[in-house]
Amino acid sequence: MYFKVTYSAIYNWKGSGTEREQNDPSIMDSFCHLIIAQEATTEAIWMVLVDQGEDTGVPATNCMQHIACPNA
């Protein structure tokens, strides 16, 4: 498989952080590396999330609905 990366960035979202983080809507308490790529032969779209390690908020796997559909 060969992929063309169409988007790559650190993505922030409002997870279930500390009480202070939850009380302040301006604090995005979770983040991961978000990569969106298109497979070359099938043109399938892939979304890859890479957790950034300790103390980066809620794991990306626990917040897929917020990451994939942030305005839903």
Buried (B, 14 or more C-beta within 10 A) or exposed (E): EEBEEEEEEEBBBBBEBEEEBEEEEEEBBBBBBBBBBBEEEEEEEEEBBEBEEEEBBBEBEEBEEBBEEEEE
